[in-house]
Amino acid sequence: MFTVAVSCIVDRPLKLVFEYLADFRNAPAWQDQLDRVKLDDGPFPTGRRVTEVHRMFGMEIHARGELTQWEPLSGFAVEGRSGLLQVASRYSFSTEPGGTRVGLALSMTAHGPARLGEPMLKRSMERELKVAFERLAAKLTALPADQDQPWVAPPS
């Protein structure tokens, strides 16, 4: 098992940042390896299921997860599985000088033969998430701070 932690400060109000990230359909706009997101019908937020289709190492990987924690304007957590990988991600939000701090702690547990690739997977995730959070900060900073939900994600 390994954990990767990343954070950034976004020069935008907490509510705008939280709502953007809480709409999982926005994730492909700032995560390069994420091709698409599909939300299943069901209760929202806790118990909501999500399917993410990632492109990693030249493969398409379908990851299914469930929202397990929901704390409006504070954080949320998703746990899921994709093949031989079990994943737990926890997003956190706080107001700081200069905007909103967004943090992500992502833990992965590899099973079976995937355990051999853990060191390479960890390095790859560290690089990709660093770039993704830089992109996230730039994208959200470009949004109007006073407009309510200016992004309107496409239906999934």
Phi and psi in degrees as a GROMACS rama.xvg file:
@    title "Ramachandran Plot"
@    xaxis  label "Phi"
@    yaxis  label "Psi"
@TYPE xy
-143.972  158.993  PHE-2
-127.046  138.832  THR-3
-119.838  130.329  VAL-4
-120.421  138.024  ALA-5
-146.642  151.171  VAL-6
-153.58  165.489  SER-7
-154.475  163.731  CYS-8
-110.914  128.921  ILE-9
-109.524  128.368  VAL-10
-79.3868  61.8654  ASP-11
-150.882  159.316  ARG-12
-63.1238  149.975  PRO-13
-53.2738  -46.2134  LEU-14
-59.4471  -45.7617  LYS-15
-62.561  -45.5357  LEU-16
-64.9617  -46.2369  VAL-17
-61.1875  -48.1069  PHE-18
-63.6405  -36.2707  GLU-19
-63.5609  -48.2543  TYR-20
-72.8064  -31.3935  LEU-21
-70.3276  -18.6248  ALA-22
-90.2612  92.9622  ASP-23
-55.9718  -22.3372  PHE-24
-64.9096  -16.6457  ARG-25
-80.5543  -15.8999  ASN-26
-56.3408  -40.2676  ALA-27
-62.3599  -20.0532  PRO-28
-71.998  -19.2165  ALA-29
-126.929  -4.67328  TRP-30
-114.409  107.921  GLN-31
-56.2608  -42.3516  ASP-32
-77.2925  -9.08594  GLN-33
-93.8121  115.184  LEU-34
-82.3293  -46.9351  ASP-35
-159.701  163.141  ARG-36
-132.641  136.403  VAL-37
-125.043  127.59  LYS-38
-99.4713  130.371  LEU-39
-80.8617  158.233  ASP-40
-66.5756  153.303  ASP-41
148.279  179.546  GLY-42
-63.9201  147.719  PRO-43
-130.242  135.887  PHE-44
-93.6889  -46.8295  PRO-45
-61.737  133.334  THR-46
94.4718  -11.3091  GLY-47
-64.4688  134.886  ARG-48
-102.617  146.916  ARG-49
-137.007  142.643  VAL-50
-117.77  125.724  THR-51
-112.192  137.35  GLU-52
-110.543  111.256  VAL-53
-103.217  153.187  HIS-54
-113.331  111.799  ARG-55
-138.937  135.879  MET-56
53.2365  35.6955  PHE-57
76.2397  11.3283  GLY-58
-120.39  156.396  MET-59
-97.1341  123.795  GLU-60
-119.487  124.127  ILE-61
-95.9535  120.617  HIS-62
-115.957  126.771  ALA-63
-107.891  131.461  ARG-64
-139.148  170.207  GLY-65
-135.179  136.795  GLU-66
-70.1591  119.053  LEU-67
-108.837  -19.9809  THR-68
-138.788  143.901  GLN-69
-145.83  112.046  TRP-70
-128.443  95.6208  GLU-71
-49.6597  132.737  PRO-72
64.5518  6.53392  LEU-73
-121.16  -45.0028  SER-74
170.967  172.138  GLY-75
-154.983  160.654  PHE-76
-134.086  146.789  ALA-77
-131.356  135.257  VAL-78
-122.657  140.269  GLU-79
-161.075  -173.739  GLY-80
-148.227  146.208  ARG-81
-143.094  107.747  SER-82
56.3472  -114.722  GLY-83
-95.356  10.5146  LEU-84
-114.911  133.488  LEU-85
-110.331  132.543  GLN-86
-129.316  138.969  VAL-87
-131.269  125.894  ALA-88
-125.192  139.612  SER-89
-130.772  115.291  ARG-90
-94.4427  139.781  TYR-91
-130.289  151.096  SER-92
-136.606  138.996  PHE-93
-154.028  150.96  SER-94
-83.6352  133.412  THR-95
-139.305  163.505  GLU-96
-56.1242  129.515  PRO-97
94.5088  0.360129  GLY-98
137.085  -138.286  GLY-99
-118.967  128.754  THR-100
-88.5737  129.04  ARG-101
-113.45  128.207  VAL-102
-123.961  151.482  GLY-103
-137.242  126.947  LEU-104
-113.171  116.264  ALA-105
-114.886  119.381  LEU-106
-111.219  134.583  SER-107
-127.004  137.929  MET-108
-123.215  121.598  THR-109
-94.2794  144.424  ALA-110
-120.799  154.06  HIS-111
59.6104  -141.095  GLY-112
-64.8863  -19.3613  PRO-113
-65.3492  -20.1162  ALA-114
-60.7606  -29.7502  ARG-115
-64.4359  -28.282  LEU-116
-92.5317  3.59318  GLY-117
-55.0867  -47.2321  GLU-118
-58.8679  -42.7913  PRO-119
-67.4188  -40.8283  MET-120
-63.7151  -41.7677  LEU-121
-61.4774  -47.6755  LYS-122
-60.5258  -42.6527  ARG-123
-62.4069  -44.9524  SER-124
-64.4296  -39.9509  MET-125
-59.8537  -46.1614  GLU-126
-64.4657  -49.7271  ARG-127
-64.3494  -40.8801  GLU-128
-71.0383  -33.8818  LEU-129
-60.8222  -48.1981  LYS-130
-64.5251  -41.9135  VAL-131
-61.6304  -41.5813  ALA-132
-71.817  -30.8974  PHE-133
-64.3738  -42.7209  GLU-134
-65.4643  -42.0954  ARG-135
-58.464  -48.4042  LEU-136
-60.6192  -44.1682  ALA-137
-65.4138  -43.5265  ALA-138
-63.8177  -46.1566  LYS-139
-71.6076  -34.3556  LEU-140
-64.917  -28.0517  THR-141
-76.3193  -14.9814  ALA-142
-76.3994  147.743  LEU-143
-63.0291  129.76  PRO-144
-70.4913  -22.7849  ALA-145
-103.492  1.71187  ASP-146
-93.3179  134.833  GLN-147
-81.6971  120.968  ASP-148
44.1096  68.8194  GLN-149
-79.3821  1.73142  PRO-150
-99.3644  -34.1053  TRP-151
41.7242  85.6857  VAL-152
-66.5814  147.467  ALA-153
-68.8574  151.025  PRO-154
-64.5631  148.393  PRO-155
